Amino acid sequence: MSQSKKTHLLEQIAAIPAMERGKLSPHSSGRHQKLQCWQGGKNHTRHVAADELPAVESALAGYAQYRQLAEEYADLVIQETRQNIAAAKKKNRSRPPSSSPRRRKSSN
């Protein structure tokens, strides 16, 4: 069940046509907006002209969708990992001890 869900999430991520990181805010001049993004320990600012605005807004929405889908994917993998660890632990506990006693190696 979760494998098909994981595959579906990855397909949705792959179908995102455009992505952009950052946040738009109005510029003081009013002619364009600022796109700000924190990358590599620095704040990067780019000016976005009015004619670019719809494409940048769509790309920002694409990145938000990517992050949400990636979070869902991570949740599924984490859940599976925890189940696998618990199952392995349970399996190791339920194993009966060996029927043959251990023999010490001789020191010859």
KEDO-328294 format. One line per field, with one value per residue: residue in one letter; z, y, x of N, C-alpha, C in turn. Coordinates in steps of 0.05 Angstrom, whole numbers, plus 32768, in hexadecimal, padded with zeros to 4 digits. Last residue first. Layout:
N
res <- [a;...]
nw <- [Z;...]
nv <- [Y;...]
nu <- [X;...]
caw <- [Z;...]
cav <- [Y;...]
cau <- [X;...]
cw <- [Z;...]
cv <- [Y;...]
cu <- [X;...]
// end
This chain:
108
res <- [n;s;s;k;r;r;r;p;s;s;s;p;p;r;s;r;n;k;k;k;a;a;a;i;n;q;r;t;e;q;i;v;l;d;a;y;e;e;a;l;q;r;y;q;a;y;g;a;l;a;s;e;v;a;p;l;e;d;a;a;v;h;r;t;h;n;k;g;g;q;w;c;q;l;k;q;h;r;g;s;s;h;p;s;l;k;g;r;e;m;a;p;i;a;a;i;q;e;l;l;h;t;k;k;s;q;s;m]
nw <- [81B9;81D3;81B5;81BB;81D8;81BB;81CC;81BF;8192;818B;8197;81AC;817D;816E;8180;817C;8146;813A;8154;8136;8105;8111;811D;80EB;80CC;80E4;80D9;80A1;8099;80AE;808B;805B;8068;8071;803F;8023;803C;802E;7FF7;7FF5;8009;7FE4;7FB5;7FC2;7FC3;7F8E;7F75;7F89;7F6F;7F3A;7F3C;7F45;7F16;7EF0;7F01;7EFD;7ECF;7EC9;7EF4;7F08;7F42;7F5B;7F90;7FC3;7FF4;802F;803E;8046;8017;8014;8018;7FED;7FD2;7FA0;7F9D;7F64;7F46;7F50;7F84;7FA1;7FC9;7FB8;7FDB;7FD8;7FD7;7FE9;7FD6;7F9C;7F69;7F34;7F06;7F01;7F20;7F18;7F40;7F69;7F56;7F58;7F90;7F9F;7F86;7FA3;7FD5;7FCA;7FBE;7FF0;8012;8000]
nv <- [7E02;7E13;7E06;7E2C;7E14;7E10;7E19;7DE7;7DEB;7E0A;7E50;7E6E;7E87;7EC9;7EF6;7F1F;7F26;7F39;7F6A;7F84;7F85;7FA4;7FD5;7FE1;7FE5;8010;8039;8039;8049;807D;8093;8091;80B3;80E4;80ED;80F8;8127;8148;8149;8166;8197;81A6;81AA;81D5;81FD;81FC;820D;8241;8256;8252;8277;82A6;82A7;82AF;82E1;8305;8318;834A;8366;834A;8341;833F;8319;830B;82DE;82D7;829E;8269;8252;827B;8296;82C5;82F1;8319;8354;8371;83B2;83E6;83F6;8405;83DE;83A1;836E;832B;82E4;82B6;8276;824E;8230;8205;81E3;81B4;8177;8141;812D;812D;8104;80D9;80D6;80C8;8095;8079;807A;805C;802C;8021;801B;7FE8]
nu <- [8386;8359;8319;82DF;82A4;8265;8221;81EF;81BA;818D;818B;814E;811D;810B;80F2;8117;811B;80E7;80E7;810C;80F3;80C6;80DF;80F5;80C6;80AD;80D3;80CF;809A;809D;80C3;80A6;807A;8095;80AC;807C;806B;8096;808F;805E;8070;8097;8078;8057;807E;808F;8060;805C;8088;8075;804B;8068;8086;805C;8046;8076;808B;8073;808A;80C9;80EB;812D;8146;8173;8188;81AA;81D3;81DB;81C8;8190;8152;8135;8105;80F2;80CD;80AB;80A3;8092;8097;80C3;80C6;80A8;8084;809E;80A0;80D1;80EC;80F9;80D3;80C2;8097;8078;8073;8079;8097;8071;804F;8072;8079;8044;8041;8068;8050;8022;8039;804F;8024;8010]
caw <- [81AE;81D1;81C5;81AB;81DA;81C4;81C1;81D1;8199;819A;8188;81AE;8194;8166;817F;8197;8155;812F;815D;8152;8107;8108;8132;8103;80C6;80E4;80F5;80AF;8090;80BA;80A8;805E;8061;8086;8055;801B;803D;804A;8002;7FEB;8016;8001;7FB7;7FBD;7FDB;7FA3;7F6F;7F90;7F8C;7F42;7F36;7F59;7F2F;7EEE;7F01;7F16;7ED8;7EB5;7EF4;7EF9;7F30;7F54;7F73;7FBA;7FD9;8024;8036;805C;801D;8008;8028;7FF3;7FE4;7FA7;7FA5;7F7F;7F45;7F34;7F7B;7F89;7FD0;7FB8;7FCA;7FE7;7FC9;7FF1;7FDF;7FB9;7F71;7F50;7F0C;7EE9;7F26;7F06;7F26;7F6B;7F59;7F3E;7F7F;7FA8;7F7E;7F86;7FD1;7FD3;7FA9;7FD9;8014;8000]
cav <- [7DF3;7E25;7DFE;7E24;7E25;7E02;7E24;7DF9;7DDF;7DF1;7E3A;7E6A;7E76;7EB2;7EDD;7F16;7F1E;7F20;7F55;7F81;7F77;7F88;7FC7;7FDE;7FD1;7FF6;8032;8033;802E;8069;8091;8082;8097;80D8;80E8;80E1;810F;8142;813E;814A;8189;81A3;8197;81BA;81F7;81F4;81F3;822D;8256;8243;825B;829D;82A4;8297;82C8;82FE;82FF;8336;8360;835D;8333;834F;831C;831A;82E6;82DF;82BA;827B;8252;8265;8291;82A9;82EC;82FD;8348;8365;8396;83DC;83EF;8414;83FA;83B2;8386;8342;82FE;82C4;8291;8252;8247;820A;81F9;81BF;8194;8150;812F;813E;8120;80E1;80DC;80E1;80AB;807D;8087;8078;803A;8023;8034;8000]
cau <- [839D;836F;8330;82F5;82BB;827D;823A;81FF;81D4;818A;8196;816B;8125;811B;80E2;810E;8132;80F0;80D4;8111;810D;80C3;80CF;8107;80DB;80A0;80CD;80E9;80A3;808B;80C9;80BF;8076;8085;80BD;808D;805A;8090;80A7;8060;805A;809E;808F;804B;806E;80A1;806B;8047;8088;808D;8046;8055;8094;806E;8036;8069;8095;806D;806D;80B8;80D9;8116;8143;815C;818B;8190;81CF;81E1;81E5;819F;816A;813A;811B;80F1;80E6;80AC;80A8;8092;807C;80BD;80BE;80BF;8085;8095;809D;80B9;80EC;80FA;80E4;80C6;80AA;8086;8074;8067;80A3;8088;8045;8067;8090;8050;802E;806B;806A;801F;802A;8061;8034;8000]
cw <- [8199;81C7;81C0;81BD;81C8;81C4;81CC;81C4;81AA;81A0;8198;819F;8194;817E;8176;8196;8170;813E;8153;815D;8125;810B;812A;8119;80DD;80DF;80F7;80CC;809F;80B2;80B5;807B;8064;8081;806C;8032;8036;804D;8020;7FF6;800E;800F;7FD4;7FC0;7FD9;7FBD;7F84;7F8B;7F96;7F61;7F3F;7F55;7F45;7F09;7F00;7F15;7EF0;7EBC;7EE0;7EF9;7F23;7F3F;7F6E;7F9C;7FD1;8008;802B;8055;8033;800F;801D;8003;7FEB;7FB9;7FAA;7F84;7F62;7F32;7F5E;7F7E;7FB8;7FBD;7FCD;7FD6;7FDC;7FE2;7FE5;7FBF;7F8F;7F54;7F2A;7EF0;7F10;7F0B;7F12;7F4F;7F5B;7F40;7F63;7F96;7F87;7F7C;7FB4;7FCF;7FB0;7FC2;7FFD;8000]
cv <- [7E02;7E18;7E11;7E1B;7E1A;7E16;7E14;7E02;7DF2;7DE4;7E20;7E51;7E73;7EA1;7EC5;7EFB;7F14;7F15;7F3A;7F6A;7F72;7F78;7FA9;7FCE;7FCC;7FE0;8017;802A;8026;804D;807D;807E;8086;80BA;80DB;80DA;80F6;8129;8137;813C;816B;8192;8191;81A5;81DB;81EE;81EA;8211;8242;8241;8249;827F;829B;8292;82AF;82E5;82F4;831A;834A;8354;8348;8341;832D;831D;82F4;82EA;82BF;8298;8265;8268;8278;82A7;82CF;82F8;832A;8359;838B;83BE;83E4;840E;840B;83CE;8396;835B;8313;82DF;829C;8270;8249;8222;81FD;81D5;81A2;816E;813F;8143;8134;80FE;80E5;80E9;80C6;8094;808D;8087;8057;8032;8037;8019]
cu <- [83AA;8388;8347;830C;82D1;8294;8252;8218;81E3;81A5;8194;8173;8143;8123;80F2;8101;812B;8108;80DD;8100;8113;80DD;80CB;80F8;80EE;80B4;80BF;80E4;80BD;8093;80B7;80C6;808F;8080;80AE;809F;806B;807F;80A4;8079;805A;8089;8095;8061;8061;8093;807E;8051;8073;808F;805D;804E;8081;807C;8047;8058;8086;8077;8066;809C;80C7;8105;812B;815D;8171;8195;81B3;81DE;81ED;81BD;8177;8153;811C;810A;80E1;80C7;80A8;8097;807C;80A1;80B7;80B6;809E;8096;8094;80B8;80D1;80F7;80E2;80D8;80AB;809B;8084;8066;8093;8094;805C;805C;8087;8068;8039;8059;806E;8039;8026;8053;8047;8011]
// end
